[in-house]
Amino acid sequence: MRYIVDILAAGSWSKESAVDSFTADYEGRHRRRASLALQSGERVMLELEHPRLLREGDGLKLDDGRLICVHALPEQLMEITAHTPLHLLQLAWHIGNRHLPAAIEAGRILVREDHVIAEMLRGLGAHVHHIEAAFDPEGGAYAQRHHDHGH
C-alpha cells in the first residue's frame, strides 16, 4: 500500500497533474489515520500526527511521487442568512458557541443539517434554507491552513 507523504493546499499545485482522486463527505475527509479508497479502486494510507480536514482541491502526494486530487462530496446542509451583516455575525457567534463546524462566507454560513440548531437559529431571526452542497468548514484557530497575511 502506498503512503501519503505530503498534503498540498488547494491552489498551490496544478490539478491537471493529478492521476487519481479521492472523494468523501466532511466526516470522510476529516482524518488522522485512514486507508483512503481512490476513484481507481487503489487504497492509500494517510497517517498524520493530528486530525486534519482534507479540503476540496487539496493534493495528496504519494510516496511514489503521484498526486491525488481531493473532492468534497455534496451533503445535506443548512444555509443561514440574515437581515444585516451584523445579524450574520451575531448568528455566527451563536453557532461558534456551540462548537459546530461552519463554512463562513460573505453573505451566509453553512452548517450540517440539525433540526435543533435550525429552530434555535430561526428563533434568533435567521433565514434557514436546506441545500445540498460540498461542506468545507473553517479549520479553527489551530488548524494548519496556509494563508498569506502579508508578513
N, C-alpha and C positions, 0 to 999 in steps of 0.2 A: 504494500500500500504506500502511495506517495504521501508526503507531508507538505503542509503549507508552511513556508518559511518566511513569508512577508505578506502584509496586507497593504495594498496601495490605495490611497484615498481616491475617491471618485474625482475625476477631473485632472488627476496627476499622471495619468497614463492613457494610452490610446486603446479604446475598446476594440478597435479593429484587430489588435494583436491577440485578443483572447481566442483560445482554441476550444473552449467549452464554457458552460455556465452552471451556476448554482442558483436555484430559485427557491425561496421559502418565505413564510409569513414572519411576522415580528418575532414570535417565540423561536422559530427555527433558525433565525439569523442572530439571536442574542445568545451567544455560547461562549464557553471557556474551553471545553474539550468535547469533541464530537467527530464521528465519522460522517462526512457530508456526501450525499449522493449527487453526482453531477448529471447534467442532461444526457450525457452519453451513456450513463449507467455505471461509469467508473466511480469508485469511492476514494475520497482523500481524507486525511486526518488533520484536524485542527486541534492544536494544543497551545493554549495561552496561559499566562500567569494569572490573569484576571478575566472575568467575563467581558465580552465586548459585542456591540451591535455591528454586524456586517451590514453596511448601508448600500442602497441602490447605487450601482455603478462602481463600487469598490472592486479592486482587482486582487485576486488571490494568487500569489506567486508560489509555484510548487518547487520542490527540491530538484526537479529536472529542468527548471527554467520556464516551463509553460505557464501561461496566465489564464485564469478563470475569471469570468465576469459574474458579479453578484447581482441578482434581480430580486426586487421585493414583490411578493405575491399580493395581489389585492385582497383586502379583507373588509369585514363589516366595521365601519367607523361611525362616529358622531362628529358632524361638522358644527362647530359652535361659532356663532356670530353674535354681534352686539350692536347696540344703538350708536355708540360712540367709541373712539379709540380708548378713552379712559375706562369705559364699561368693560371692554375686552380685557384690559389689563387687570381689572378687578376680578373678572371671571378666571383669568389665568392664575391669579393668586389663590383662589379657592381650589382650583384643580391641583396646583402645586402643593397646597396644604394637605392634600390627600395622597400625595406622593404618586400620582398617576403619570405614566409615560404620556407625553403630549408632543405633538408636532405643532410648533407655533409659527404662524405666517403673519403677514402684514394685516390681513383682514379676517383671519379665522384661526381657530385652534382645532386640531383633530385629536380625538381620543378614541379608544376602543369602546365598542358597544357596552353599555352598562345602564340598565333601566333606573337604578337608584341614583346614579350620577346625573342622568338625564333629567330626572324630576327635580333634583337639587338645583341644577343649572336653570331650568325653566322657572323655578321659584325665585331665582335671582334675576329674572328678566331676560335670560339668554334665548336666542333662537337656536334650536337644536334640530338638525336635519340628519337623517340616516343616509349614508352614502357607502359605496364600495370603492376603495382606493388603496394604494400601497401605503403602509404605515412606516414612517421613518422618523421616530420621535427624537427630541433633543436628547443629548447624551448625559447631561448633568454636569455639575461643576468639576468633577474629577475624571470625566471620560476623556479618552485620548482622541482629540479632534485636532485637525490641522487647519488653523486659521492664521491669516496674516493680519496682525494688528498694527503693522507699520513700525514695529520695534526693530 
